[in-house]
């Protein structure tokens, strides 16, 4: 897999994680709701893929869900950094491609 493919897989992983995290926050007050986590696996050729979504085994509080807003906030910050890092890789590759074309012209 090339650099662009690896970065795109990271963007897909971050997007999936943010979607799951948004669902967790939206359901934090739903009785019996179990927080979800995205399961990622490394690809042999580079990059990652979402292998599934699993329920967080942490016990729920009395009559509520097991969604912890502090955990979700930290998770959201991590996913934002993952997204931004992969965008930076794409921008850098684009700049390198442009510089290469400029040298040819």
N, C-alpha and C positions, 0 to 999 in steps of 0.2 A: 504494500500500500504506500502511496506517495504522501508527501507532507500535507497536501490539501485534503486527501482522504482521511488522514489521521485527525486533522483539525476538525473536519466536518463530523467525524464520529464523536469527538469531544463535545461539539455543539449540540448534537442530538442527545447525548447523555445528559448534558446540563439542562436542556429543555425538558426532557422527561423527568428529571429530578425536580425541577421547578413546578411542573404540573402536579406531581405527587405531593409536593410540599404544600402547594396551594389548597389541594383537597384536604390535607391534614388540618390546616388552619381553619378552613371553612367548616370542618366537622368537629372542632375541638369541644363543643358543648353537646354533641350527640351522645346519648347514653349508649355505652357498649362499643363505641367506635374504637377500632385499633388503628393506630398510626401506621402508615405504609412507608416502605423504603424501597428505592430502586436498586436492583441487583445488577451490578456491572461485571463484565468479564473482559479480560484482555484478549485481543485478537492476535493470533500468531504472526500475522503480517503487519501488525501495528494498529494502534487505535483501540477503541473499546466498543462494546455493544451492550445494550440493555438485554439481560437474559430473563428478566421478569420483575415482578413487584411482590415483595413479601410484607407480611404484617409484623410490626414491631412487637416482640414478646414481652415488653415491659408491662407489668400489671397496671390496670386502670385504677384511678382513685375511686372512692365510694360513689356509685351511681353515675359515673362519668366515663370519659374516654381516657386513653393513655397519652394524649397529645400534650407535650410540654412545649409551651411557646418559646422558652429560652433555647431549647434544642432546635426548634424549627427556625428561629432567628439565625443561629450559628450555621445551620444547614443551608439556609438561604444565602448567607454571605459566602460560604464556600462554593456554592453553585454559581453565584455571580462571578466570583474570581475564575472559576473554571471556564465560564462562558467568555469572559474578557480575555483570558490567556489564549484561548483558541482563536478568537477574532484577531488578536495581535499576530498570531502565526500566519493567518490568511493575509493580513495586510502586508506583513513582511515579505511573504512569498510573492505577492502582487508587485511590490516595489522591486524585488529582485528580477522578476520577469520583465518589468518595464525597463530596468537598467540594462538588462541583456539585449533587449530589442533596440534600445538607444545606441548601444555599442555597434550593433550590426548596421544601423542606418547612417 
